Amino acid sequence: MVDKVVLAYSGGLDTSVILRWLQETYDCEVVTFTADIGQGEELEPAREKARAMGAAKIYIEDLREEFARGYVFPMFRANTLYEGEYLLGTAIARPLIAKRLVEIARETGAEAISHGATGKGNDQVRFELGAYALSPDIQIIAPWREWDLTSREALMTFCEEHQIPVEHRQGDEGDKPPYSMDANLLHISYEGGVLEDPSFEPDDSMWRMTVAPEQAPDQPAMVGLEFRRGDIVAIDGEELSADQVIERLNALGGRHGVGRSDIVENRYVGMKSRGCYETPGGTIMLKAHRAMESITLDREVAHLKDELMPRYASLIYNGYWWSPERKVLQALIDASQEPVNGRVKLKLYKGNVGVVGRESSDSLYDADVVTFEDDHGTYSQQDAAGFIRLNALRLRLGAKRGRKLD
């Protein structure tokens, strides 16, 4: 028995249909929750639409700073990439939304939450694993796994039959992008439609955040980033909040054609999926963070982080942000960031990000040791002979016993 449901609500076609479908199918009250995580849309129309459709209570919350500070920044401390390419812009937003859904359910006395993710994608897993981890007895209603509305045309017909206002009516297909989009403070993703053919090259008009590298300015841009315990705290000397850092770097990177990617990834549910992503700020952040770590982290700590990163990335991609293993990994990652302080200087030019300088009072780089000139006795080159002989011992023993390696 469900008397009240909290719905993750955007005000778009799918979630508007879900709102009415929940009211009719479950004969329940529906509380709507709309999160501002930097998607760049005006959210008041969602409030008005939810009110007109009889939502019992309406939540619209600005979560941009919490999203950046509590989710994006911790992820970037790990230099996270899924399958070597994806900066996880969609996946990292889901834990925060799941958290607020269950919190609002507690506040309002709702027995269930609901979302608009389909039964083929990753988001259903991310929302629901997070919800169960934070509220183990919560009920979850996933309409796409229950109803028989299996096409856009069926959704439009449902809207017409139930007097639900929609932006696009039948016959307006020319106004509808031939792919789906998901945007937040960190990125925009594009998938589905014409992009389902992995050999199809999307038209340049698809990209919203970045100019084509060929159309970027002919003069490079220089930018200085200051780090404190692994997080960017200032750009060109100006201290900024976490969400402001991402916004500023998105704008700068976008102007210079930085941050486009077109990949085929392995979904957790088993299929391969083609996605195109724009993550200009994140691309700059990753490059700068690795540069900062290159002079401040101990070698073995840096290598350990690189070994653990793919596992950490998979946890986020697959929906295990709210898991004990991610919590343990995060503690290790955060501890490693204590000395990651200083400044990195970057050059942006026609889609490329290059490091041109880095400095830190916590630097382990010692010019007196590494110099090719006279080091005044700080390093004895004769020591290298014993180092090499010891490391070659197992190789020599194997060769003496006839073990062939060629």
C-alpha positions as CSV (number, residue, x, y, z in Angstrom):
1,M,0.0,0.0,0.0
2,V,1.4,3.4,-1.1
3,D,-0.2,6.6,0.0
4,K,2.5,9.0,-0.9
5,V,5.4,9.0,-3.4
6,V,8.3,11.4,-3.9
7,L,9.0,11.8,-7.6
8,A,12.3,13.0,-9.1
9,Y,10.6,15.5,-11.4
10,S,12.0,17.7,-14.2
11,G,8.7,19.0,-15.7
12,G,9.5,17.3,-19.0
13,L,7.4,14.9,-21.0
14,D,8.4,11.7,-19.2
15,T,8.1,12.8,-15.6
16,S,4.9,14.8,-16.3
17,V,3.4,11.6,-17.5
18,I,4.8,9.7,-14.5
19,L,3.2,12.2,-12.1
20,R,-0.3,11.7,-13.5
21,W,0.3,7.9,-13.9
22,L,1.3,7.6,-10.3
23,Q,-1.8,9.5,-9.1
24,E,-4.1,7.3,-11.2
25,T,-2.4,3.9,-10.9
26,Y,-1.5,4.0,-7.2
27,D,-4.3,6.5,-6.1
28,C,-1.6,8.3,-4.1
29,E,-0.3,11.7,-3.3
30,V,2.8,12.7,-5.3
31,V,5.5,15.0,-3.9
32,T,7.8,16.4,-6.6
33,F,11.5,17.0,-6.2
34,T,13.4,19.1,-8.7
35,A,17.1,19.5,-8.2
36,D,19.1,22.4,-9.6
37,I,22.5,20.8,-10.2
38,G,23.6,23.3,-12.8
39,Q,21.6,22.0,-15.8
40,G,21.1,25.6,-16.9
41,E,17.3,25.5,-17.1
42,E,14.7,27.8,-15.6
43,L,13.0,25.6,-12.9
44,E,10.0,27.8,-12.1
45,P,8.0,26.3,-15.0
46,A,8.4,22.9,-13.3
47,R,6.9,24.3,-10.1
48,E,3.9,25.7,-12.0
49,K,3.4,22.5,-13.9
50,A,3.6,20.3,-10.8
51,R,1.1,22.6,-9.0
52,A,-1.3,22.5,-12.0
53,M,-1.1,18.7,-12.0
54,G,-2.0,18.5,-8.3
55,A,1.3,17.7,-6.7
56,A,0.8,17.4,-2.9
57,K,4.0,19.3,-2.2
58,I,6.7,20.7,-4.4
59,Y,10.5,20.8,-3.6
60,I,12.8,22.8,-5.9
61,E,16.4,23.0,-4.5
62,D,19.6,24.7,-5.5
63,L,22.2,21.9,-5.0
64,R,25.0,23.3,-7.2
65,E,27.5,24.0,-4.4
66,E,26.7,20.7,-2.6
67,F,27.0,18.8,-5.8
68,A,30.4,20.4,-6.7
69,R,31.9,20.3,-3.2
70,G,30.6,17.0,-1.9
71,Y,30.6,14.9,-5.0
72,V,32.5,16.3,-8.0
73,F,35.6,17.5,-6.1
74,P,36.0,14.2,-4.1
75,M,35.8,12.3,-7.4
76,F,38.4,14.4,-9.1
77,R,40.8,13.8,-6.1
78,A,41.1,10.3,-7.5
79,N,41.7,11.4,-11.1
80,T,38.7,9.4,-12.0
81,L,38.0,8.1,-15.5
82,Y,35.7,5.2,-16.4
83,E,37.2,2.9,-19.0
84,G,40.0,5.4,-19.6
85,E,37.8,8.1,-21.1
86,Y,34.5,9.0,-19.4
87,L,34.6,11.7,-16.7
88,L,31.4,10.4,-15.1
89,G,29.4,13.6,-15.4
90,T,26.0,11.8,-15.3
91,A,26.9,9.1,-12.8
92,I,28.2,11.5,-10.2
93,A,25.0,13.5,-10.0
94,R,22.8,10.5,-9.1
95,P,24.0,9.9,-5.5
96,L,23.0,13.4,-4.4
97,I,19.5,13.1,-6.1
98,A,19.0,9.7,-4.5
99,K,20.0,11.1,-1.1
100,R,17.5,14.0,-1.3
101,L,14.7,11.7,-2.5
102,V,14.9,9.5,0.6
103,E,15.4,12.5,2.9
104,I,12.3,14.2,1.5
105,A,10.4,10.8,1.8
106,R,11.2,10.9,5.5
107,E,10.3,14.5,5.9
108,T,6.9,14.0,4.2
109,G,6.1,10.6,5.4
110,A,6.2,9.1,1.9
111,E,6.5,5.3,1.7
112,A,8.0,5.3,-1.8
113,I,10.1,7.2,-4.3
114,S,9.9,7.2,-8.1
115,H,12.1,8.1,-11.0
116,G,12.0,8.3,-14.8
117,A,15.0,6.1,-15.6
118,T,14.3,3.4,-18.2
119,G,14.8,-0.3,-17.6
120,K,17.7,-0.4,-20.0
121,G,20.1,2.2,-18.6
122,N,22.4,2.7,-15.7
123,D,20.4,5.4,-13.9
124,Q,17.8,3.0,-12.6
125,V,20.6,1.1,-10.8
126,R,22.3,4.3,-9.5
127,F,19.1,5.8,-8.1
128,E,17.9,2.5,-6.5
129,L,21.2,1.3,-5.0
130,G,21.6,4.7,-3.4
131,A,18.1,4.7,-2.1
132,Y,18.3,1.2,-0.6
133,A,21.6,2.0,1.0
134,L,20.3,5.1,2.7
135,S,16.7,3.9,3.4
136,P,16.6,0.0,3.3
137,D,12.8,-0.2,3.6
138,I,11.9,2.4,1.0
139,Q,9.6,1.3,-1.8
140,I,10.7,2.2,-5.3
141,I,8.4,2.7,-8.2
142,A,10.0,2.6,-11.7
143,P,7.2,3.3,-14.2
144,W,9.3,2.4,-17.2
145,R,9.5,-1.2,-15.8
146,E,5.7,-1.3,-15.2
147,W,3.7,0.5,-17.7
148,D,2.9,-0.2,-21.4
149,L,3.8,3.3,-22.6
150,T,6.7,2.1,-24.7
151,S,7.2,5.0,-27.2
152,R,7.2,8.8,-27.4
153,E,3.9,8.6,-29.4
154,A,2.3,6.6,-26.6
155,L,3.4,9.2,-24.0
156,M,2.0,12.0,-26.2
157,T,-1.3,10.2,-26.5
158,F,-1.4,9.8,-22.7
159,C,-0.8,13.6,-22.4
160,E,-3.7,14.4,-24.8
161,E,-6.0,12.0,-23.0
162,H,-5.2,13.5,-19.5
163,Q,-4.9,17.2,-20.5
164,I,-1.2,17.3,-19.6
165,P,0.5,20.3,-21.3
166,V,3.6,19.4,-23.3
167,E,6.1,21.5,-25.2
168,H,6.0,19.3,-28.4
169,R,2.9,18.0,-29.9
170,Q,2.6,15.3,-32.5
171,G,3.9,16.6,-35.8
172,D,6.5,18.8,-34.1
173,E,9.3,16.2,-34.6
174,G,11.3,18.8,-36.5
175,D,11.7,20.7,-33.2
176,K,12.9,17.7,-31.2
177,P,16.7,16.9,-31.2
178,P,17.5,13.5,-32.8
179,Y,19.1,12.4,-29.5
180,S,18.5,12.7,-25.8
181,M,20.5,15.1,-23.6
182,D,21.3,15.2,-19.9
183,A,23.0,18.3,-18.5
184,N,24.4,19.4,-15.1
185,L,27.2,21.6,-13.8
186,L,29.9,19.2,-14.8
187,H,28.8,18.2,-18.3
188,I,26.3,17.6,-21.1
189,S,25.7,14.1,-22.4
190,Y,24.1,13.1,-25.7
191,E,22.9,9.6,-26.5
192,G,20.2,7.7,-28.3
193,G,18.5,8.5,-31.6
194,V,20.9,9.0,-34.5
195,L,23.8,8.4,-32.1
196,E,22.9,4.8,-31.6
197,D,24.8,4.1,-34.8
198,P,28.4,4.2,-33.5
199,S,29.7,5.0,-37.0
200,F,27.5,8.2,-37.3
201,E,29.4,11.4,-36.9
202,P,27.1,14.0,-35.1
203,D,26.6,17.4,-36.7
204,D,28.6,20.1,-35.0
205,S,25.4,21.9,-34.1
206,M,24.8,19.2,-31.5
207,W,27.5,20.5,-29.1
208,R,26.2,23.1,-26.7
209,M,29.1,23.9,-24.3
210,T,32.1,23.9,-26.6
211,V,33.1,25.4,-29.9
212,A,34.8,23.1,-32.5
213,P,38.5,23.1,-32.0
214,E,39.0,24.3,-35.5
215,Q,36.8,27.4,-34.7
216,A,38.6,28.1,-31.4
217,P,40.7,31.3,-31.0
218,D,44.0,31.4,-32.8
219,Q,45.7,32.7,-29.6
220,P,46.1,30.3,-26.6
221,A,44.6,31.1,-23.2
222,M,46.8,30.8,-20.1
223,V,45.2,30.0,-16.7
224,G,46.6,29.5,-13.3
225,L,44.9,27.2,-10.8
226,E,45.6,27.0,-7.0
227,F,45.1,23.8,-5.1
228,R,44.5,23.2,-1.4
229,R,44.5,19.5,-0.3
230,G,43.7,18.4,-3.8
231,D,40.9,20.8,-4.5
232,I,41.0,23.9,-6.7
233,V,40.3,26.9,-4.6
234,A,41.3,29.8,-6.9
235,I,41.6,30.7,-10.5
236,D,44.2,33.3,-11.6
237,G,44.4,34.4,-7.9
238,E,40.7,34.8,-7.4
239,E,39.2,32.5,-4.6
240,L,36.0,30.8,-5.7
241,S,33.5,28.3,-4.4
242,A,33.5,24.8,-5.8
243,D,30.6,25.4,-8.2
244,Q,32.1,28.7,-9.3
245,V,35.3,26.9,-10.2
246,I,33.5,24.5,-12.4
247,E,31.4,27.2,-14.1
248,R,34.5,29.4,-14.7
249,L,36.5,26.5,-16.2
250,N,33.5,25.3,-18.3
251,A,33.3,28.8,-19.9
252,L,37.0,29.0,-20.5
253,G,37.4,25.5,-21.8
254,G,34.3,25.8,-23.9
255,R,35.7,28.9,-25.7
256,H,38.8,27.0,-26.6
257,G,37.2,23.7,-27.8
258,V,38.3,21.7,-24.8
259,G,36.4,18.7,-23.4
260,R,34.6,16.9,-26.2
261,S,34.5,13.1,-26.2
262,D,32.7,10.4,-28.3
263,I,32.9,7.0,-26.7
264,V,31.3,3.5,-26.5
265,E,31.1,2.4,-22.9
266,N,30.0,-0.8,-21.2
267,R,26.8,-0.3,-19.2
268,Y,26.4,-2.1,-15.9
269,V,23.3,-3.8,-17.2
270,G,25.4,-5.6,-19.8
271,M,25.1,-3.7,-23.1
272,K,27.4,-1.4,-24.9
273,S,26.2,2.2,-25.4
274,R,27.5,5.1,-27.4
275,G,27.6,8.5,-25.7
276,C,29.0,11.9,-26.6
277,Y,30.1,14.2,-23.8
278,E,31.1,17.7,-23.2
279,T,33.1,18.2,-20.0
280,P,35.4,21.3,-20.6
281,G,35.9,22.3,-16.9
282,G,36.4,18.7,-15.9
283,T,39.0,18.1,-18.6
284,I,41.0,21.1,-17.3
285,M,40.6,20.0,-13.7
286,L,41.9,16.5,-14.4
287,K,45.0,17.7,-16.2
288,A,45.8,20.3,-13.5
289,H,45.3,17.9,-10.7
290,R,47.6,15.2,-12.1
291,A,50.2,17.9,-12.6
292,M,49.9,19.1,-9.0
293,E,50.2,15.5,-7.8
294,S,53.2,14.9,-10.0
295,I,55.4,17.0,-7.7
296,T,53.7,16.6,-4.4
297,L,52.8,12.8,-4.1
298,D,55.2,10.1,-3.1
299,R,55.8,7.7,-6.0
300,E,54.3,4.7,-4.4
301,V,51.2,6.6,-3.2
302,A,50.7,8.0,-6.7
303,H,51.0,4.5,-8.3
304,L,48.7,3.0,-5.7
305,K,46.1,5.7,-6.5
306,D,46.4,4.9,-10.2
307,E,45.9,1.2,-9.5
308,L,42.8,1.8,-7.4
309,M,41.3,4.5,-9.7
310,P,39.6,2.1,-12.2
311,R,37.9,0.3,-9.3
312,Y,36.8,3.6,-7.8
313,A,35.5,4.8,-11.2
314,S,33.5,1.6,-11.6
315,L,31.9,2.0,-8.2
316,I,30.6,5.5,-9.2
317,Y,29.6,4.4,-12.7
318,N,27.7,1.4,-11.4
319,G,25.9,3.2,-8.6
320,Y,27.9,2.3,-5.5
321,W,28.7,5.8,-4.2
322,W,26.8,4.9,-1.0
323,S,28.7,1.7,-0.3
324,P,31.3,0.7,2.3
325,E,34.0,0.1,-0.3
326,R,33.6,3.5,-1.8
327,K,33.7,5.1,1.7
328,V,37.0,3.2,2.5
329,L,38.5,4.1,-0.9
330,Q,37.5,7.8,-0.4
331,A,39.2,7.9,3.0
332,L,42.5,6.6,1.4
333,I,42.2,9.1,-1.5
334,D,41.4,12.0,0.8
335,A,44.4,11.2,3.1
336,S,46.7,11.2,0.1
337,Q,45.7,14.7,-0.8
338,E,47.1,16.4,2.3
339,P,50.3,17.6,0.5
340,V,48.5,18.3,-2.8
341,N,48.9,22.1,-2.5
342,G,50.3,24.7,-4.8
343,R,49.8,26.2,-8.3
344,V,49.5,24.8,-11.8
345,K,49.7,26.9,-15.0
346,L,48.0,25.6,-18.1
347,K,47.8,26.6,-21.7
348,L,44.5,26.0,-23.6
349,Y,44.7,25.9,-27.4
350,K,42.2,24.5,-30.0
351,G,40.9,21.6,-27.9
352,N,44.2,20.9,-26.1
353,V,45.2,21.4,-22.5
354,G,48.9,21.6,-21.8
355,V,50.7,22.0,-18.5
356,V,53.4,24.8,-18.7
357,G,54.3,25.1,-15.0
358,R,53.7,23.8,-11.5
359,E,55.0,24.8,-8.0
360,S,54.4,23.9,-4.4
361,S,55.8,24.4,-1.0
362,D,55.1,20.7,-0.5
363,S,57.0,19.7,-3.6
364,L,59.2,16.5,-3.5
365,Y,61.0,17.6,-6.7
366,D,64.6,18.5,-5.8
367,A,66.5,20.2,-8.6
368,D,69.8,19.7,-6.7
369,V,69.3,15.9,-6.9
370,V,67.9,15.6,-10.4
371,T,70.3,18.0,-12.1
372,F,72.6,16.8,-14.9
373,E,75.2,19.3,-13.7
374,D,77.4,19.1,-10.6
375,D,75.1,18.1,-7.7
376,H,77.8,18.8,-5.1
377,G,77.6,15.3,-3.7
378,T,73.9,15.1,-3.0
379,Y,73.6,11.9,-5.1
380,S,76.3,9.3,-5.6
381,Q,76.0,7.8,-9.1
382,Q,78.1,4.8,-7.9
383,D,75.1,3.7,-5.7
384,A,73.2,2.9,-8.9
385,A,75.4,-0.1,-9.6
386,G,74.3,-2.0,-6.5
387,F,70.7,-1.0,-7.0
388,I,70.8,-2.4,-10.5
389,R,72.6,-5.6,-9.5
390,L,70.1,-6.4,-6.7
391,N,67.1,-5.8,-9.0
392,A,68.7,-7.9,-11.7
393,L,69.4,-10.9,-9.4
394,R,66.1,-12.8,-10.1
395,L,66.6,-12.2,-13.8
396,R,70.1,-13.5,-13.8
397,L,69.2,-16.6,-11.7
398,G,66.4,-17.4,-14.1
399,A,68.7,-17.1,-17.1
400,K,71.3,-19.3,-15.5
401,R,68.7,-22.1,-15.1
402,G,67.8,-21.9,-18.8
403,R,64.5,-20.0,-18.6
404,K,64.1,-18.3,-21.9
405,L,62.4,-14.9,-22.1
406,D,62.9,-14.2,-25.8
